Amino acid sequence: MDKKTIWDLERPDVDSYRATPKLPIVVVLDNIRSLNNIGSIFRTSDAFRVDHLCLCGITATPPSPEIHKTALGAEDSVAWRYYPTTIDAIEQLKADGYMIVVLEQVKGSVDLTRLEYPPQARVAIVAGNEVDGVSQEVVNAANMCVEIPQEGTKHSLNVSVSTGLLLWETYKRLR
């Protein structure tokens, strides 16, 4: 088998992508400190046609060379909005009819392998700070908390990796 070339992939240019209908998925970044993680989440959001990102609190915003290093231009294709607090974003998303799905280890969380959404769901995925996770205030405002099953010695995955896993599962269910 030959590897595909970039032309074989037939990806749209940025303007065409922006005009493409998006899935009813929003990603909310709750005080993410690493610009590389932010860029990685932009790139993954581009891959799954996420409607937009909400960058909250200390989460950096484009333009940024460090975000670009991992986003590779996805910061130009994926729409984003900045909110001073994550709760500001959550309140707006709830008013817009989004189901708030927090990616966090909590009592009563839903195992990622058992994830289900109601028909016609609009989903806002919330990912939290690399050290502290999603704030308790945001967890309290959630419709659902999702936990990724793990069997190793570490208690969590990198935020961009875990966001990618939940985005993939959500994409499969909503597309």
Secondary structure, 3 states (H helix, E strand, C coil): CCCCCCCCCCCCCHHHHHHCCCEEEEEEEECCCCHHHHHHHHHHHHHCCEEEEEEECCCCCCCCHHHHHHHCCHHHHCEEEEECCHHHHHHHHHHCCCEEEEECCCCCCEEHHHCCCCCCCCEEEEEEECCCECCHHHHHHCCEEEECCCCCCCCCCCHHHHHHHHHHHHHHHHC
